[in-house]
Amino acid sequence: MSAQVQVPDVTLYSPSQPMRERTAWYISGPLMLVVNLILVAVTVVAFWQSAVHGGAVKGVFTTVAIVLIVVISFALRGFTVVAPGRAHVVQLFGKYKGTIREPGMQWVNPFTNRVPVSTRIRNLESAQAKVNDADGNPIEIAAVVVWQVQDTAQATFSVDDYVKFVAIQAETAVRHIASSYPYDSRGTDAMSLRENADEITQKLSAELTVRVAAAGVHVIETRLTRLSYAPEIAQAMLRQQQASAVVGARAKIVEGAVGMVKMALERLDEENVVELDEERKAAMVSNLLVVLCSEQATQQVVNTGSLYS
């Protein structure tokens, strides 16, 4: 059963009425291209008729041709090519009119301004940050964030530069998560950065999602790419980890040796191989523990006398 990740309490300033994306009005580009070609043909005919006729008729055809040229020029400004993975935010005199996401050649109001916004999936690798963890130890941490623009209107109008906004918020979230948990749990049940990487990345994703929501950005995934002690304490922490490992290994060795000695005494007693009093049992236990727990090879000593002489 996977643990439920709670969204962190992150207080951010966001617009009271955020701009929401909606579909802009547009016409199929190939259809308008055919219309423009027809207007070009009509313009050519009008110039030809103005050259053939004279007087007032010539003036009428000339005027029609000039008007058609102006109309064609404005109509050409309305063509917009939308590439896959890219959207165009449409503005008319500073007012948001909608977003075009349909790929291909489209035609919109020639007086509008179209701002391209990439909707492709992006990778952001945060800079390596030096932060004090929850225990006050300096650590170095970095993360990679996979994100995508989900609402083009918010990305364009709610923040100044959504790419820079995501980068700064990602670094802020990484620093906050790193300072909220210890690097190592040190044998306790507390959550740590090193031993609970999956839970930590889920919490980082949840916090970053809240932070970049105002920019219309969707966080797909986050992963820690670097996590280590700072160089000034790395050697001391390494010695501490080595000491903890040695103590743990010694405890396992002693636990196994005691079990083997207990089994040997029980087998000797069950099979009546030899009868040992308490003093001889103590000597045997001592010798077996030395043999089993020693890191170096033991030397055999042949006792030619008795245990008491």
Backbone torsions as a table, in degrees:
resi	resn	phi	psi	omega
1	MET	NA	125.4	-178.2
2	SER	-80.1	142.8	-178.8
3	ALA	-73.5	141.8	179.2
4	GLN	-78.3	128.5	-178.3
5	VAL	-94.7	121.6	178.3
6	GLN	-86.3	139.1	177.7
7	VAL	-72.9	125.6	-177.5
8	PRO	-65.2	153.0	178.9
9	ASP	-80.9	97.0	-178.7
10	VAL	-117.3	119.1	-179.2
11	THR	-94.2	118.1	-180.0
12	LEU	-131.8	152.8	175.9
13	TYR	-86.2	127.6	179.2
14	SER	-136.2	154.9	179.8
15	PRO	-59.6	140.8	179.7
16	SER	-64.0	-36.1	176.5
17	GLN	-126.6	83.0	-175.9
18	PRO	-65.7	147.8	177.3
19	MET	-71.9	130.5	-179.8
20	ARG	-110.8	144.5	-178.7
21	GLU	-71.5	140.6	173.1
22	ARG	-142.8	163.0	-176.5
23	THR	-79.5	130.7	179.1
24	ALA	-80.8	159.6	175.6
25	TRP	-79.5	130.4	177.9
26	TYR	-155.8	162.8	179.1
27	ILE	-121.2	153.1	178.9
28	SER	-58.0	128.6	-178.1
29	GLY	-62.8	-45.4	179.0
30	PRO	-58.8	-36.1	178.3
31	LEU	-64.4	-45.6	178.6
32	MET	-68.0	-28.1	176.2
33	LEU	-65.5	-40.0	176.5
34	VAL	-63.5	-41.8	178.1
35	VAL	-61.4	-42.2	179.2
36	ASN	-64.7	-39.1	177.5
37	LEU	-63.7	-37.6	176.9
38	ILE	-64.7	-41.8	177.8
39	LEU	-63.8	-36.5	176.9
40	VAL	-63.6	-42.6	178.7
41	ALA	-63.4	-40.9	178.4
42	VAL	-64.4	-37.1	179.0
43	THR	-64.6	-42.6	178.4
44	VAL	-62.0	-43.2	178.6
45	VAL	-63.8	-39.2	-179.7
46	ALA	-64.3	-42.7	176.9
47	PHE	-64.4	-37.7	179.9
48	TRP	-65.8	-40.7	179.1
49	GLN	-69.2	-34.4	177.7
50	SER	-67.3	-29.2	177.1
51	ALA	-77.0	-28.8	-178.9
52	VAL	-78.6	-45.3	-176.3
53	HIS	-90.0	168.1	178.9
54	GLY	-132.3	176.8	177.0
55	GLY	69.0	-139.5	-175.9
56	ALA	-67.8	-33.7	179.8
57	VAL	-62.7	-40.7	178.4
58	LYS	-61.4	-41.1	179.5
59	GLY	-64.3	-37.2	-179.8
60	VAL	-66.2	-47.1	-179.8
61	PHE	-64.6	-36.6	178.4
62	THR	-65.4	-42.0	178.8
63	THR	-63.5	-43.6	179.1
64	VAL	-61.4	-41.7	-179.6
65	ALA	-63.8	-41.2	-179.6
66	ILE	-66.5	-42.4	178.8
67	VAL	-62.1	-41.0	179.4
68	LEU	-65.0	-36.1	177.6
69	ILE	-63.2	-42.3	178.3
70	VAL	-64.0	-42.7	-179.8
71	VAL	-63.6	-42.7	179.9
72	ILE	-64.6	-40.1	-179.8
73	SER	-61.8	-44.3	177.9
74	PHE	-68.7	-37.0	-179.0
75	ALA	-64.7	-35.6	179.4
76	LEU	-64.6	-28.6	178.8
77	ARG	-70.2	-16.2	-178.6
78	GLY	-84.2	-9.4	-179.4
79	PHE	-75.8	131.9	179.8
80	THR	-135.3	126.6	178.4
81	VAL	-98.1	117.6	-179.3
82	VAL	-102.6	114.5	179.8
83	ALA	-82.5	154.2	175.8
84	PRO	-60.2	138.5	-177.6
85	GLY	78.4	17.0	179.8
86	ARG	-143.3	140.2	177.5
87	ALA	-121.0	160.8	179.4
88	HIS	-123.2	121.2	176.8
89	VAL	-86.6	122.4	-174.0
90	VAL	-98.2	126.9	177.7
91	GLN	-124.8	139.5	176.2
92	LEU	-123.1	109.1	-178.8
93	PHE	54.1	43.0	177.3
94	GLY	84.3	-3.3	-178.9
95	LYS	-102.4	134.6	-179.2
96	TYR	-71.3	125.6	-178.6
97	LYS	-110.3	-9.7	178.9
98	GLY	137.6	-177.5	-177.7
99	THR	-129.7	139.6	175.8
100	ILE	-104.1	119.2	176.9
101	ARG	-112.0	-14.5	-177.7
102	GLU	-68.4	118.0	-179.6
103	PRO	-69.5	152.3	-179.1
104	GLY	119.2	-171.5	179.2
105	MET	-90.5	120.7	-179.6
106	GLN	-121.7	162.1	178.9
107	TRP	-126.0	128.9	179.5
108	VAL	-126.2	-179.7	178.2
109	ASN	-56.4	123.9	-177.1
110	PRO	-62.3	-21.9	-178.5
111	PHE	-82.6	-5.1	-178.2
112	THR	-84.7	160.1	175.6
113	ASN	-109.8	130.4	-177.6
114	ARG	-109.3	123.1	-179.4
115	VAL	-108.1	115.7	179.6
116	PRO	-74.1	139.2	178.0
117	VAL	-133.4	126.3	179.7
118	SER	-76.4	131.3	176.1
119	THR	-110.3	14.9	178.6
120	ARG	-74.7	160.5	176.2
121	ILE	-74.6	133.4	-176.5
122	ARG	-123.3	155.3	174.1
123	ASN	-110.8	135.7	176.0
124	LEU	-129.3	119.1	176.6
125	GLU	-103.0	116.6	-178.5
126	SER	-69.9	154.4	177.3
127	ALA	-68.9	151.2	179.0
128	GLN	-66.4	118.8	-176.1
129	ALA	-107.9	144.9	176.4
130	LYS	-106.3	114.1	-172.8
131	VAL	-133.4	152.0	171.7
132	ASN	-88.0	128.1	179.0
133	ASP	-75.6	-172.6	-176.0
134	ALA	-64.0	-24.3	177.9
135	ASP	-89.0	-0.9	-179.4
136	GLY	87.2	6.9	179.0
137	ASN	-85.2	133.1	178.4
138	PRO	-72.1	129.5	179.2
139	ILE	-130.1	160.8	174.6
140	GLU	-112.4	129.3	-173.7
141	ILE	-142.2	145.5	175.7
142	ALA	-150.4	157.3	-177.4
143	ALA	-145.0	158.6	173.4
144	VAL	-114.5	136.1	-177.2
145	VAL	-119.2	127.7	174.8
146	VAL	-102.2	119.3	-173.8
147	TRP	-142.3	167.7	-176.5
148	GLN	-154.1	143.1	176.0
149	VAL	-73.1	122.1	-179.7
150	GLN	-101.9	-36.7	179.5
151	ASP	-122.5	106.3	-175.8
152	THR	-68.4	-30.1	179.5
153	ALA	-66.8	-45.0	177.9
154	GLN	-66.0	-40.5	-179.8
155	ALA	-63.1	-31.1	-177.1
156	THR	-86.8	-40.7	-169.6
157	PHE	-107.5	-22.6	-175.3
158	SER	-82.8	-28.3	180.0
159	VAL	-129.2	161.6	-177.5
160	ASP	-73.4	-50.5	180.0
161	ASP	-139.1	103.7	-172.4
162	TYR	-67.6	-29.1	178.2
163	VAL	-67.1	-47.2	177.5
164	LYS	-66.8	-35.4	179.0
165	PHE	-61.7	-44.7	179.1
166	VAL	-64.7	-40.8	-179.2
167	ALA	-62.5	-44.8	-178.8
168	ILE	-68.8	-42.4	179.9
169	GLN	-66.8	-33.6	177.2
170	ALA	-64.7	-44.4	178.3
171	GLU	-64.8	-38.4	178.1
172	THR	-64.3	-42.7	179.8
173	ALA	-65.8	-39.9	178.8
174	VAL	-62.9	-44.2	179.1
175	ARG	-64.3	-39.4	-178.9
176	HIS	-67.8	-43.0	178.9
177	ILE	-65.0	-42.0	-178.5
178	ALA	-63.5	-34.8	-179.2
179	SER	-83.8	-6.8	-177.3
180	SER	-93.8	-13.7	-176.0
181	TYR	-134.1	150.7	176.2
182	PRO	-75.7	157.7	178.3
183	TYR	-67.1	-42.0	-177.4
184	ASP	-132.3	141.9	-179.3
185	SER	-77.4	-17.1	178.5
186	ARG	55.7	43.8	175.6
187	GLY	83.8	1.1	178.7
188	THR	-95.0	176.6	179.1
189	ASP	-90.1	5.0	-178.8
190	ALA	-70.4	148.2	178.4
191	MET	-72.1	135.6	-178.7
192	SER	-130.3	161.5	-178.4
193	LEU	-67.8	-36.7	-174.6
194	ARG	-81.2	-39.4	-173.0
195	GLU	-93.3	-14.2	-179.0
196	ASN	-125.8	56.0	-175.5
197	ALA	-63.7	-41.0	-178.3
198	ASP	-64.6	-46.0	178.9
199	GLU	-64.6	-38.8	-179.7
200	ILE	-64.6	-43.1	179.5
201	THR	-66.5	-33.9	175.9
202	GLN	-65.4	-41.4	177.4
203	LYS	-66.3	-37.5	177.5
204	LEU	-64.4	-41.9	178.0
205	SER	-63.5	-42.5	-179.5
206	ALA	-64.1	-43.4	179.7
207	GLU	-67.5	-42.2	-179.4
208	LEU	-66.8	-34.2	176.9
209	THR	-60.0	-41.5	178.2
210	VAL	-66.9	-39.0	-175.3
211	ARG	-69.8	-35.4	-174.9
212	VAL	-100.5	7.1	-178.9
213	ALA	-62.6	-33.5	-179.0
214	ALA	-65.0	-22.7	-179.2
215	ALA	-93.6	5.4	179.7
216	GLY	68.7	30.1	-176.1
217	VAL	-106.4	138.6	177.1
218	HIS	-108.0	124.2	178.3
219	VAL	-88.1	118.0	-178.0
220	ILE	-85.1	-44.6	-176.4
221	GLU	-161.6	151.3	172.2
222	THR	-133.6	144.7	178.2
223	ARG	-142.9	140.2	174.4
224	LEU	-77.8	125.7	179.3
225	THR	-100.5	-18.8	178.4
226	ARG	-148.0	133.7	176.7
227	LEU	-153.3	111.2	-178.5
228	SER	-158.5	162.7	173.2
229	TYR	-70.5	152.5	175.9
230	ALA	-65.7	151.5	-175.7
231	PRO	-55.6	-32.4	-174.7
232	GLU	-69.6	-20.8	179.1
233	ILE	-121.7	4.8	-175.8
234	ALA	-62.2	-44.1	-178.3
235	GLN	-65.6	-41.9	179.9
236	ALA	-64.7	-41.6	179.0
237	MET	-68.8	-32.3	177.2
238	LEU	-66.0	-41.7	177.4
239	ARG	-64.6	-37.8	178.7
240	GLN	-65.4	-42.0	177.5
241	GLN	-65.7	-39.1	177.6
242	GLN	-64.5	-40.6	178.1
243	ALA	-63.8	-41.9	178.3
244	SER	-63.6	-37.7	178.7
245	ALA	-67.0	-40.1	179.0
246	VAL	-64.5	-43.4	179.3
247	VAL	-62.3	-42.3	178.2
248	GLY	-64.1	-40.8	178.6
249	ALA	-65.8	-41.2	178.8
250	ARG	-61.9	-40.3	179.9
251	ALA	-63.3	-40.3	177.8
252	LYS	-65.1	-41.5	-180.0
253	ILE	-63.3	-45.8	-179.6
254	VAL	-64.4	-41.4	179.1
255	GLU	-61.2	-43.4	178.1
256	GLY	-67.5	-40.0	-179.9
257	ALA	-64.4	-41.6	178.7
258	VAL	-62.7	-40.3	177.6
259	GLY	-64.2	-40.1	178.9
260	MET	-67.5	-40.6	178.3
261	VAL	-64.2	-42.4	178.7
262	LYS	-61.7	-42.4	-180.0
263	MET	-65.6	-39.1	179.7
264	ALA	-64.3	-43.9	179.4
265	LEU	-65.0	-40.0	179.2
266	GLU	-65.2	-40.8	179.0
267	ARG	-66.3	-40.6	177.7
268	LEU	-63.0	-37.9	-179.5
269	ASP	-72.7	-38.8	-179.0
270	GLU	-68.4	-40.4	-175.7
271	GLU	-92.1	2.5	177.3
272	ASN	52.8	42.3	179.3
273	VAL	-70.3	-44.8	-179.4
274	VAL	-155.4	147.3	176.9
275	GLU	-99.2	125.3	-177.0
276	LEU	-119.2	131.4	173.0
277	ASP	-81.3	180.0	-174.9
278	GLU	-62.7	-36.3	-178.8
279	GLU	-68.3	-42.8	178.9
280	ARG	-67.8	-36.8	176.0
281	LYS	-62.0	-41.8	179.2
282	ALA	-62.7	-40.8	178.8
283	ALA	-66.3	-40.7	179.5
284	MET	-65.6	-42.5	178.1
285	VAL	-61.3	-42.6	179.8
286	SER	-61.8	-45.5	-178.5
287	ASN	-65.9	-42.9	-179.9
288	LEU	-64.8	-40.6	179.0
289	LEU	-65.0	-38.4	176.8
290	VAL	-62.2	-44.3	-178.3
291	VAL	-66.1	-44.3	-174.0
292	LEU	-77.7	-30.7	-175.3
293	CYS	-97.0	-9.1	-177.8
294	SER	-73.8	141.0	177.5
295	GLU	-82.0	-18.5	-179.9
296	GLN	-110.4	158.8	179.6
297	ALA	-65.7	133.7	-179.8
298	THR	-86.9	152.1	178.6
299	GLN	-99.7	134.5	179.9
300	GLN	-76.3	138.3	177.5
301	VAL	-123.1	120.1	179.9
302	VAL	-88.9	117.9	179.3
303	ASN	-89.7	110.8	-178.2
304	THR	-86.6	-11.6	179.1
305	GLY	-105.0	-152.8	177.4
306	SER	-105.6	175.3	-179.0
307	LEU	-68.7	-21.9	-174.0
308	TYR	-102.0	3.1	-177.1
309	SER	-130.8	NA	NA
